[in-house]
Amino acid sequence: MSPNRDSVCKPSFEASSFRASDVDDDDHSSNMTLLHEDRHKPGGTTATNSRRSRLSRRLTQLVAGVVVLASLGALAYTAAGVHRLSGAATADYGDCGTSETVAEARAHGCVFDPMSWIWVRPECYDPDLVAEFMAQTNFSWHTEPKLRPETRVDMDIIYRGDFPKLFTQKDYHTVHCFVSSLGGVRMGYMMKKMHKAILEHRPIDSYLTEWHHTNHCGMVMLNDIMHQDVACTAEMVCPTWVRATWTSCRRY
């Protein structure tokens, strides 16, 4: 008897960005002090430019927030549609195990999806969609958060899923969740995967149907847009941490 799918699926991405303040607090404090002093210099030019910059930044954040909220609403509506599907037979294709080990996932016949960062049953794996997104991105995965070239993991190992926990560029979250601006703005990986599942009545992995993941993606996007540089170091290295999820697969 397969374990309850809700107990199998666990969060894959865990608010995993690294704050620049953790790396460069002293520089940040000194920069803020200098900025404060400049605002009081005669002439007021710096203060005027600063006010204009703040206004422009707030307008940008407002527009970005509206776009993100609209995207969240669209995804929530789509996710709800999964549970309203009717008129076709349901089927349970099993899971990838409960011990959260690579060996058990492979023993269950599961494959690794690097765009979802999950172990998934073949029935819920879309190789064409994975290839489409992987071919248009240049993400690299590393064993440490500074993303140094010598710690990069080869792509064949990534596809095998040998490393459940790695570091990559924080833009991976955006492409994974909602939006890809590569080759023109278009639907992100998880959103497109869900739409295809609904339109073609495909089986769906338990990670895709988790509200926790939908909420997580919303928070990631809002955080990235409203605080674009907090996850970057002084050298503009912007890492994030990814952790694999072992899922179940079901046709609704």
TATA-V729341 format. One line per field, one symbol per residue. ss: DSSP state (h for helix, s for strand, l for the rest). A space follows every 50 residues. Layout:
# TATA-V729341
ss=???
This chain:
# TATA-V729341
ss=llllhhhhllllllllslllhhhhhhhhhhhhhhhhhhllllllhhhhhh hhhhhhhhhhhhhhhhhhhhhhhhhhhhhhhhhhllllllssssslllll lhhhhhhlllsssllllssslhhhllhhhhhhhhhllllllsllllllhh hsllhhhhhhllllssssslhhhhhhhlsslllllsslhhhhhhhhhhhl lllsslllllhhhhhhhhhhhhhhhhlllllslllllsssssslsslsss sl
